[in-house]
Amino acid sequence: MQKRDMLISGWDAAFDKEGWYPPLRAALKNVDYRQSTWKAPGKASHSIGELTDHLLYYKKRFLFRLENKTWTSKIDSNDETFHAKAGGSSENWEQSVRELELVHQKIRKKIIDLSDNDLDSKLPEIAVDAQLLTLIMHDAYHTGQIVFIRKLYGSWPAVRET
């Protein structure tokens, strides 16, 4: 299997291909606005909406890099990416989920067209393949958090259909 094929497989597994852990799309399935804003008790807790917008921030930044565009949405710290724009309304929440899927699919299409040399190239300091791998792991990590939040909230099914 070529490197690109392995990265596409991981990209798909993290977002929408069922495997031995639930993908992000399944973790967000049937999450309504109220659930998206709920936080478990504790200072370091994030909502599903905040986690979704955090994931979206980094995916959009990577897509901009792949498209050779300048990323202008600078932040001072990673913590700033958790301030959910999805927090305003049901429409905002649904838009964030749609945008997450759209950006994910755009990146997937870009990956398909990348050569091994493209995957090895740096954007700007880190190789494309390393950034992709990090985003895959990042999605899986935060998907686990979303599933856990849903379990605490009581909206994760006891037996999940795949």
C-alpha positions, 0 to 999 in steps of 0.5 A, spaced: 500 500 500 502 506 498 503 512 503 497 516 500 493 510 500 494 509 507 493 516 509 486 516 505 484 510 509 486 513 515 482 520 513 476 516 512 476 511 518 477 518 522 471 521 519 466 516 516 468 509 515 466 505 520 472 500 524 473 498 530 472 505 533 466 510 531 468 515 526 467 522 527 460 523 523 457 517 527 459 521 534 456 527 531 450 523 528 443 526 532 447 531 536 442 536 537 443 544 539 442 543 546 447 537 546 452 540 542 452 546 548 452 541 554 458 541 558 460 536 563 461 539 570 468 541 571 473 547 569 477 543 563 470 541 560 469 542 553 462 542 549 461 538 543 460 544 539 466 547 542 470 540 540 467 541 533 469 548 532 476 546 534 477 540 529 474 545 524 479 550 525 485 546 524 482 542 518 480 549 515 487 551 516 490 545 513 486 546 507 488 553 506 495 550 506 494 545 501 490 550 496 496 555 497 492 560 500 494 565 506 491 563 513 489 569 516 485 567 522 491 567 527 490 565 534 494 566 540 493 560 543 490 553 542 485 554 547 482 560 542 479 554 537 474 552 542 470 558 543 464 555 539 461 559 534 456 553 534 454 556 540 449 561 538 443 557 535 441 550 532 442 553 525 449 555 527 450 548 530 448 545 524 452 549 519 458 547 523 457 540 522 456 541 515 462 545 514 466 540 518 464 535 513 465 539 507 472 541 509 473 534 510 471 532 503 475 537 500 481 535 503 480 528 501 479 530 494 486 534 495 489 528 498 487 523 492 491 528 487 498 528 491 504 525 489 509 522 494 513 528 492 507 533 494 506 529 501 513 530 503 513 537 501 513 542 507 507 546 508 510 551 511 515 547 516 512 540 517 511 535 511 504 534 508 504 527 510 506 528 517 500 534 518 495 529 515 497 523 520 497 528 526 490 531 523 487 523 523 490 522 530 487 529 532 480 527 529 480 520 533 482 523 540 477 528 539 472 523 537 473 519 543 471 525 547 465 527 544 463 519 545 464 520 552 461 527 553 455 523 549 455 518 554 455 522 560 449 526 557 446 520 556 445 520 548 450 515 546 446 508 545 447 502 549 448 498 543 450 502 537 448 500 530 454 501 524 
